[in-house]
Amino acid sequence: MRLFWQKGYEGTSLSDLTDAIGVNRPSLYAAFGNKEELFRKVLDRYVELQGEEMGTALSLPTAREVAGALLHNAAKFLSRPESPGCMIVQGALACSDKSEMVRHELCAKREANVDMLSLRFEKAKIDGELPDTVNAPDLARYVVTVLNGMSVQAATGANEQDLLKVAELAMRAWPR
């Protein structure tokens, strides 16, 4: 996972993978089928690990707290020295046409986050927490777009304080 996360799908060679895992190519193919299938398994594991944080945030009492927790937690996570940014965001930015499947898979994972937030924000509208004028899918896409931008900023050197300022500014735009 670390290799794909740091180098992206295309930047990670089969030699990188066999060296890191400590197996030869035939063993890698026997275990995972091919690089694409290994990437899918790695991506599923990454989403599982990150999904725990999303689940925790989604269970918070208010939609505002959900968004705030996601943004603040991202600032902390993305700025850690061992974190090369968000694997889902970074990986989709560096895909050529020959890796269209990878780009599609990564975009689908990002879209799933929009869908989860949208459902939570729709519930907030029903509960009277958000005004009827708020479009829940648009608000969800806004939050995810800020998260994605924070990942790009972190990958290019933004520190935790920089990202926390972005999170705070984004929360100032929260619908009243």
C-alpha positions as CSV (number, residue, x, y, z in Angstrom):
1,M,0.0,0.0,0.0
2,R,2.8,2.4,0.9
3,L,4.4,2.1,-2.6
4,F,1.1,2.8,-4.5
5,W,0.4,5.6,-2.0
6,Q,3.8,7.3,-2.5
7,K,4.4,6.6,-6.2
8,G,0.9,6.1,-7.6
9,Y,-0.3,3.2,-9.7
10,E,1.9,4.0,-12.8
11,G,4.9,5.1,-10.8
12,T,5.0,1.8,-8.9
13,S,6.8,-0.9,-11.0
14,L,6.5,-4.6,-10.7
15,S,10.1,-4.7,-9.5
16,D,9.2,-2.2,-6.7
17,L,6.3,-4.5,-5.7
18,T,8.3,-7.8,-5.8
19,D,11.2,-6.2,-3.8
20,A,8.8,-4.7,-1.2
21,I,6.9,-7.9,-0.7
22,G,9.9,-10.2,-1.0
23,V,8.5,-12.5,-3.8
24,N,9.3,-13.1,-7.4
25,R,7.0,-12.1,-10.3
26,P,5.4,-15.5,-10.7
27,S,4.5,-15.6,-7.0
28,L,3.1,-12.1,-7.2
29,Y,0.9,-13.1,-10.2
30,A,-0.1,-16.3,-8.5
31,A,-1.2,-14.4,-5.4
32,F,-2.8,-11.3,-6.9
33,G,-3.4,-12.0,-10.6
34,N,-1.7,-8.9,-11.9
35,K,-0.7,-5.4,-10.8
36,E,-4.2,-4.0,-11.4
37,E,-5.8,-6.6,-9.1
38,L,-3.2,-6.0,-6.5
39,F,-3.9,-2.2,-6.7
40,R,-7.6,-2.9,-6.3
41,K,-6.9,-4.9,-3.1
42,V,-4.7,-2.2,-1.8
43,L,-7.2,0.5,-2.6
44,D,-10.0,-1.5,-0.8
45,R,-7.7,-1.8,2.2
46,Y,-6.9,1.9,2.1
47,V,-10.6,2.8,1.9
48,E,-11.4,0.4,4.8
49,L,-8.8,2.1,7.0
50,Q,-9.9,5.6,6.0
51,G,-13.6,4.5,6.2
52,E,-13.3,4.0,9.9
53,E,-12.6,7.7,10.3
54,M,-15.5,8.6,7.9
55,G,-17.8,6.4,9.9
56,T,-16.8,8.0,13.1
57,A,-17.4,11.5,11.7
58,L,-20.7,10.5,10.1
59,S,-22.0,9.4,13.5
60,L,-21.5,12.9,15.1
61,P,-24.7,14.6,16.2
62,T,-24.8,17.4,13.6
63,A,-23.9,17.8,10.0
64,R,-21.7,20.8,10.9
65,E,-19.8,18.6,13.3
66,V,-19.4,15.9,10.6
67,A,-17.9,18.4,8.1
68,G,-15.7,20.0,10.8
69,A,-14.4,16.7,12.0
70,L,-13.6,15.5,8.5
71,L,-11.8,18.7,7.6
72,H,-9.8,19.0,10.9
73,N,-8.9,15.3,10.9
74,A,-7.7,15.6,7.3
75,A,-5.5,18.5,8.2
76,K,-3.8,16.4,10.9
77,F,-3.6,13.2,8.8
78,L,-2.4,14.8,5.6
79,S,0.3,16.8,7.3
80,R,2.0,13.9,9.0
81,P,5.5,13.3,7.7
82,E,4.7,9.7,6.8
83,S,1.5,10.6,4.9
84,P,2.0,11.3,1.2
85,G,-1.5,12.8,0.9
86,C,-4.7,11.0,0.1
87,M,-4.1,7.9,-2.0
88,I,-7.4,8.3,-3.8
89,V,-6.8,11.9,-4.8
90,Q,-3.1,11.7,-5.6
91,G,-3.5,8.5,-7.6
92,A,-6.2,9.9,-9.9
93,L,-4.2,13.0,-10.7
94,A,-1.3,11.0,-12.3
95,C,-3.0,8.4,-14.5
96,S,-2.5,8.2,-18.2
97,D,-5.0,6.9,-20.7
98,K,-3.6,3.4,-20.4
99,S,-4.6,3.3,-16.7
100,E,-8.2,4.5,-17.3
101,M,-9.4,1.6,-15.1
102,V,-7.4,2.9,-12.2
103,R,-8.6,6.5,-12.7
104,H,-12.2,5.2,-12.9
105,E,-11.8,3.2,-9.7
106,L,-10.3,6.1,-7.8
107,C,-13.0,8.5,-9.0
108,A,-15.7,6.0,-7.9
109,K,-14.2,5.9,-4.4
110,R,-14.2,9.7,-4.2
111,E,-17.8,9.8,-5.5
112,A,-18.8,7.3,-2.8
113,N,-17.6,9.8,-0.2
114,V,-19.8,12.5,-1.8
115,D,-22.8,10.1,-1.7
116,M,-22.3,9.2,2.0
117,L,-22.0,12.9,3.0
118,S,-25.0,13.8,0.8
119,L,-27.2,11.2,2.6
120,R,-26.0,12.6,5.9
121,F,-26.8,16.2,4.8
122,E,-30.2,15.2,3.5
123,K,-31.0,13.7,7.0
124,A,-29.8,17.0,8.5
125,K,-32.3,18.9,6.2
126,I,-35.1,16.5,7.3
127,D,-34.2,17.1,10.9
128,G,-34.4,20.8,10.4
129,E,-30.7,21.2,11.0
130,L,-30.0,22.6,7.5
131,P,-32.2,25.0,5.7
132,D,-34.5,23.6,3.0
133,T,-32.6,25.8,0.5
134,V,-29.4,23.8,0.9
135,N,-28.7,21.3,-1.8
136,A,-27.3,18.4,0.1
137,P,-25.4,16.9,-2.8
138,D,-23.8,20.2,-3.6
139,L,-22.8,20.8,0.0
140,A,-21.3,17.3,0.1
141,R,-19.4,17.9,-3.1
142,Y,-18.1,21.2,-1.6
143,V,-16.8,19.5,1.5
144,V,-15.1,16.7,-0.5
145,T,-13.6,19.3,-2.9
146,V,-12.1,21.1,0.0
147,L,-10.7,17.8,1.4
148,N,-9.3,17.0,-2.1
149,G,-7.7,20.4,-2.3
150,M,-6.2,20.0,1.2
151,S,-4.6,16.7,0.0
152,V,-3.0,18.4,-3.0
153,Q,-1.8,21.2,-0.8
154,A,-0.3,18.7,1.7
155,A,1.5,16.9,-1.1
156,T,3.1,20.1,-2.1
157,G,4.3,21.1,1.4
158,A,1.4,22.6,3.3
159,N,1.8,21.9,7.0
160,E,-0.9,21.2,9.6
161,Q,-1.4,24.8,10.5
162,D,-1.9,25.8,6.9
163,L,-4.5,23.0,6.4
164,L,-6.3,23.8,9.7
165,K,-6.7,27.4,8.4
166,V,-8.2,26.0,5.2
167,A,-10.6,23.9,7.3
168,E,-11.6,26.8,9.4
169,L,-12.2,29.0,6.4
170,A,-14.3,26.3,4.8
171,M,-16.4,26.0,8.0
172,R,-17.1,29.7,7.9
173,A,-19.0,29.1,4.7
174,W,-21.3,26.6,6.4
175,P,-25.0,27.3,5.7
176,R,-26.9,28.9,8.6
